[in-house]
Amino acid sequence: MADLSVKISNTIFKNPIFVASGTFGYGTENPELVDVSKLGAIVTKSITLNPREGNPPPRIVETHSGMINSIGLANIGVEKYISDMLPVYENMDTPIIMNIAGSSMREYIDVMKKVEDVSSNIVGYEINISCPNVKEGGMEFGVDCDMTEKLTSELRKLTDRLLIMKLSPNVTDISAIAISSENGGADAVSAINTVVGMSINHSSQFSNIYTTFGGLSGPAIKPVGLACVHKVYHRVNIPIIGIGGIVNSDDVIEYFLAGSCSVQVGTANFRNPGITEIILHDLNNYLNEKHIDSISSLIGRVKTHG
């Protein structure tokens, strides 16, 4: 059997298949549909300082090869996350990565401080600086190198757990933001978040999303995700978690070849909450058939023509 384990900083994950924030709830919603113990990690939905109801409907629409969402970071808030979710995670074998969102540096810091002040077994934090579907969703950090480095540095002071910065493709140079994350002390970056998109009903002539614009995800953005990962791979020395349009084991291999050390499955979970188990099974078969001893040996090994 091939070795599927991956290492990010000092944390070892049994396999590289994680579920993406916002696509798997808090990690406890579908026990009858998926065996979460088989996952490499669960990245929980974004948590903010105060509860959020999110944007008004309609806020999800299916598109060709994907979907647009404008959920607006709806969540229970950090206090309820601490009281209701952290105790549940104590009984789970699957590593939990908490996703944090905020509208100011103070909010990011306050959320992390509250979680760090209590006992929990979460392995790290993914910092959402790239949400395109709220007016104040941290996006101002994700497009500014200096702000990214400053935020990363301030959060690094608060925790010894994994610190992962989630990058946006909606920037001029994603590599520059990744470098700023590394300079600020991030253990890894995840790439990419959704691409800004729009959908229109030609009959009614209305936008299909209340907020007009939302985040496009699904297979349609895989080429963008691969390109971003490969660009970042050549500019930083920290691991990259690949995200965007992953629906099968072939997609996982492509992300590894581009430079990822692990991946997050997102939109595919809505169609089939058990898709990750299928991907893991097929990934094992692929590696065994190709006589590949360790999946990590594929990182960044894409053959280019230039």
Helices and strands as residue ranges (DSSP letters): E 6-8, E 11-13, E 17-19, G 36-38, E 41-43, E 60-63, E 66-69, H 78-80, I 81-85, H 86-89, E 96-101, H 105-116, E 124-128, H 139-142, H 145-156, E 162-166, H 174-184, E 188-191, E 195-198, E 213-217, G 219-221, H 222-233, E 240-243, H 249-258, E 262-265, H 268-271, H 275-289, G 295-298
